[in-house]
Amino acid sequence: MNETNSELNWSRYEEIKSGDRESSEIIEIVEGKLGDFKSVNYFKNNPSMAEESAIRLICENGAKLDIRLPGNYVITPQSNLTKFKRKYAEFPRVGLTVETVVDEQGFIKVILG
């Protein structure tokens, strides 16, 4: 059973605000299907997208970015993979430092543009 602690040390917690930006290192790249990373509602209009190959980038500050991988190995100019490479001058890799921002819903996102 948990005990109530009225002396909780709040000094180690940091409040983030919409629009806050910081640099963060990619600590993990997970490979899978897009359906592994998105909710069922995301695929309401196009259920077959759930089976597309994808990666999820995870940063040390909690930021995440899902990137669809082209099945035909042709990277289009509008894809997030192209936007990522344009912004950071290389493809995603563990150890790469990226820019992140807190969005309006309070989620930390990797900046692509």
C-alpha positions as CSV (number, residue, x, y, z in Angstrom):
1,M,0.0,0.0,0.0
2,N,1.3,3.5,-0.9
3,E,1.8,5.9,1.9
4,T,0.8,9.6,1.7
5,N,3.8,11.8,1.7
6,S,3.1,15.5,2.3
7,E,6.8,16.2,1.9
8,L,7.2,15.2,-1.7
9,N,10.3,17.0,-3.2
10,W,8.8,18.8,-6.3
11,S,12.1,20.5,-7.1
12,R,13.2,17.6,-9.4
13,Y,10.1,18.1,-11.7
14,E,10.1,20.5,-14.5
15,E,7.0,22.0,-16.1
16,I,7.1,22.3,-19.9
17,K,5.0,24.8,-21.9
18,S,3.7,24.8,-25.4
19,G,6.4,26.2,-27.8
20,D,9.3,25.2,-25.5
21,R,12.2,24.1,-27.7
22,E,15.4,22.1,-26.9
23,S,18.0,19.8,-28.5
24,S,17.8,16.2,-27.7
25,E,19.7,13.0,-28.7
26,I,18.1,10.1,-30.4
27,I,18.5,7.2,-28.0
28,E,16.6,4.5,-29.8
29,I,15.2,3.6,-33.3
30,V,12.4,1.0,-33.3
31,E,11.5,-0.8,-36.5
32,G,8.0,-2.1,-37.1
33,K,4.7,-1.5,-38.9
34,L,3.0,1.9,-38.7
35,G,0.2,0.1,-36.8
36,D,2.6,-0.7,-34.0
37,F,3.1,3.1,-33.4
38,K,-0.3,4.7,-34.1
39,S,-3.8,4.2,-32.6
40,V,-6.6,2.4,-34.5
41,N,-8.3,5.8,-35.1
42,Y,-5.3,7.0,-37.1
43,F,-6.2,4.3,-39.8
44,K,-9.9,4.9,-39.9
45,N,-9.9,6.1,-43.5
46,N,-7.1,3.9,-44.7
47,P,-6.7,0.6,-42.8
48,S,-4.0,-0.8,-45.1
49,M,-1.6,1.9,-43.9
50,A,-1.3,0.0,-40.6
51,E,0.8,-2.6,-42.4
52,E,3.3,-0.2,-43.9
53,S,6.9,-0.4,-42.7
54,A,8.0,2.4,-40.3
55,I,10.4,3.4,-37.7
56,R,9.9,5.3,-34.5
57,L,12.6,7.7,-33.3
58,I,12.8,8.1,-29.5
59,C,14.8,10.9,-28.0
60,E,16.2,11.3,-24.5
61,N,13.7,14.0,-23.6
62,G,10.7,11.8,-24.6
63,A,10.2,13.2,-28.1
64,K,9.0,10.7,-30.7
65,L,8.8,10.7,-34.4
66,D,7.2,8.1,-36.6
67,I,8.5,7.8,-40.2
68,R,6.9,5.6,-42.8
69,L,9.5,3.7,-44.9
70,P,8.7,3.4,-48.6
71,G,8.0,-0.2,-49.7
72,N,9.6,0.4,-53.1
73,Y,12.7,2.0,-51.5
74,V,12.1,5.3,-53.3
75,I,12.1,8.2,-51.0
76,T,9.7,11.0,-52.2
77,P,10.4,14.7,-51.7
78,Q,7.3,15.1,-49.5
79,S,8.1,12.2,-47.1
80,N,9.1,12.8,-43.5
81,L,12.3,10.8,-44.2
82,T,13.3,13.4,-46.8
83,K,12.3,16.3,-44.5
84,F,14.4,14.8,-41.8
85,K,17.5,14.4,-44.0
86,R,17.0,17.9,-45.4
87,K,16.9,19.4,-41.8
88,Y,19.7,17.3,-40.2
89,A,21.9,16.5,-43.3
90,E,21.7,12.8,-42.6
91,F,19.3,9.9,-42.1
92,P,18.2,9.1,-38.5
93,R,20.7,7.3,-36.3
94,V,21.1,6.7,-32.6
95,G,23.3,9.4,-31.1
96,L,22.2,12.2,-33.5
97,T,21.1,15.4,-31.8
98,V,17.8,16.8,-33.1
99,E,15.6,19.8,-32.3
100,T,12.4,19.3,-30.4
101,V,9.3,21.4,-29.5
102,V,6.3,21.0,-27.2
103,D,3.2,21.1,-29.3
104,E,-0.2,22.6,-28.4
105,Q,-1.4,19.3,-26.9
106,G,1.7,19.1,-24.7
107,F,3.5,16.4,-26.6
108,I,7.2,16.7,-27.4
109,K,7.9,16.4,-31.2
110,V,11.0,16.3,-33.3
111,I,11.1,19.3,-35.6
112,L,11.3,18.5,-39.3
113,G,11.1,22.0,-40.9
